[in-house]
Amino acid sequence: MGGRKVTSGQGGDWEGMRVTVAGLGVSGISAARALAALGAQVTVVDGGDSEAHRERAAALDGIEVRLGDAETLPEGTQLVVTSPGWKPSSPLFAAAAEAGVDVVGDVEIAWRLRGRDGREPAPWLAITGTNGKTTTTQMLASILRAAGLRTAAVGNIGTPIIDVVLGDEPYDVLAVELSSYQLHWAPSLRAHSAAVLNIAPDHLDWHGSMEAYAADKGRIYEGNRVACVYNVADKATEDLVRGADVEEGCRAIGFTLGAPGPSQLGVVDGILVDRAFVENRQRNAQELAEIGDVNPPAPHNIANALAAAALARAFGVPAKAVRDGLRAFTPDAHRIAHVADVDDVAYIDDSKATNTHAAEASLAAYESIVWIAGGLAKGATFDELVAKSAKRLRGVVLIGADRALIGEALARHAPEVPVVDLDRTDTGAMRAAVQEARRLATPGDTVLLAPACASMDMFANYNKRGDAFAQAVRELGTGT
């Protein structure tokens, strides 16, 4: 587990402990309040000193907050609790290492605080991966609820996990989404069962290398009790299972879009089936749901459903609850969301596809595509994405700061595909992109916003980008 000590604050003795919380964001505020309530002497540090920072600091009544200096370790600090996005190379953490002080994250603190009320702690079913984490976690929570279990989707999603662990609501089990950042800072986490959905290059500036990124994802398997769920189509996830130190009897469970082998979940004749959690899995399989029960039934979303089903089945959930939970699930906005059909052309918003791996999955879901792409590349390259998707492309509209990188890949691997290069970043750029896409599309095509890039060059976030796309599509339908 990376050689980190897990000592300070373990078990429950927080009274008088000097804790430094790094970051005045949602998770930092949650950790600061929780630990102060437990008697710790908390200091929050943040490099910002804006009016918004000062307002958040003022709301932490009775807790010391130091703004404008995120590098100096407060004197006497015994434990540092970091917000997920802070890089391991941060000067504050170097100072902590020099002083022999542990650095952990909010997930680690939540894990240590379980069961403080005397109740049996709710087991964690944990999910990570480069793409699909949120959808799979929400699917899992829907399935667990369909089984009559008290649950919540927590972690890198929704309510801060410390607030859930310390709250009054009793849970039977938690569906926990975990980012690579959170896993890096959670050395003692031991889940009931866990899944790594996929591994593709992302956040390498934070982790330093692909190997370090994958290793942090793989931490989710450490100490698993029942099942380590992996993606049969992504060998890197299986390799992480093989390298994990798990409890005796914990099983490796694969999921695949093909026919499953023993100890796998997969698809046979349009049916999601389980050959892992059945008697005599060499011969038998249990039907779980139909592909049509998955919303939307795109290949990568079916894979998400299989991973969620595997974790639920590892927890003993019956097959009927898997089907009912998938039917009840509604995906968040901007995830391969159908906006409208205009002149027999479908317009799909997948603004959440902010990297090449996500965009590849989105493009694979449709046969004849006018693709709207571009934004901030975050160091990504696009040759593999374009080469794999070229036969599906009927046209491309490029937007955003790094659109030239995609344009160059298109010239190399899909030179026959018409490309419109929109050299503008004003608020009307998305409207123009949709209008150009309409011009390129013919009946039966799909206009797909799957940018393969981050949004911050033109929009506040991917939600705003998707909203702009949907509004532009609606204007097409009304003739405005």
C-alpha positions, 0 to 999 in steps of 0.5 A: 500500500505504498508504504504509508503509515496508518496510525494517527486517528485510527479507531476513534481517538480524535480528541485534541489531535492537531489536524490540518485539512488541505483545501476549502472545497466541499470535501475539505469543509466536510472533513473539517467540520466532522473532525472538529465535532469529534474534538480535533484541533483543526486548521484548514489551509488553502492557497486561495484568498478570494471573496468566495474563499473568505465566505467559506472560511467564515462559515466554518465558525470556530475552526481556524482557516489559513488562506493564501498559504497552502505550502507551510505545514501548521506547527504541531500538525499530527495528521494532514487530510487532503482534498482529492485534487491536491497533487502528491508533489504539493509542498505541504505534503513534502513538509508533512513527510519531512515531519513524519506526518501521514497524509490521507484523504476524506475517503480514508477518514470516512473509512476510519469513522465507520461504526462510531455510533455502535452500529455494524458499519455498512459494507462498501461496494466500490467502483472505479475506472477511467470512464463509467464510474458515476453511471455504474455506481448509480445503477448499482444503487438502483439495483440495491434499492430494488432488492429492498436494501437501504443504500446511497450512492456516495464517494466521488458523487453526491453527498460527501462520504464523511457526512453519510458515514456520520449521518443518522440514516442507517444503511445496509450497504453503500455504493461507493464511487472512487476516483484515482485521487481518492484511492491514492489517499485511502491506504486502509480502505477494504471493500466488501467487493470492488470493480475496476471498469477500465483503464485508459490514460487520464490525469497523468499530470497528477499521477506522474505516469500511466503505471502510477495511475493504474496502481492507484486504481488497483488499490480498490481491490486491496483487502476485498472480501468477496469479489474483485470485478474486472473487465474481460475486454481490458486486460489491465483490469485483470492484471490489477486483480492478479496483483491484489492482496485480498482476503482468503476466498475472494473471487475474480469475477469478469464481465464481458459483452460476449458469452460469459465463461464460468465466474463471469457475467455476459450477454447471450442472445440479448440477455444479460446472464450470470455464470458467477453467482450460481450453483454449478457455474460450469453448466448453469447460467442465471438470466438477469435482464434484457439489453432493452432494460439498460438505458441507454443500451449502448455497448459501453453502458451494457458493460456498466450494467454488467459490472453493477450487476456483478457487485450486486450479485456478490452482495447476494442480490436476487436476479429479479432486483437486477432487472428491476433496478436497471429498468428503474435507472435514469442516467444523468444528463449529458451522458449519451442523452437523446435530445431530439430527432430533426429531419430523421437525424438523431441528435445525441448529447454526450458532453460528458465524454471528456477524454478519448476513451469515453468518446471511443465508447460513444462513437461505437454506439452509432453506425453513421455519425456526424461528430462534434468534437474538440476542446481542451485535449489535456495532453491527449492524442487522437490517432487511435480514436480516429482510426478506430472510428473512421468507418462510422464518420460521415462528417466532423465539426471541430470546435475548441482550443485544441481542435487542430489535434483532432483535425490532424488525426482525421487528415491522417486516418480519415482523409475522405471525411468532410471536416468543418473547422470552427475557429471561434469560441464565443457563446454562439459557437455551439449553435454554429456547430450544430447548424454545420452538423445539420448541413452534413447529416442525411436522414438516418445519421446521428449528430453526436456531441462527444468532444473527447476533450475538456470544456473549460476553454469555452464553457464553465463545465461539460454540463454547460457545453451539453446545455448549449448543444441541446438548446441549439438542437431545440432551435433547429426543431423550431426553425429559429 
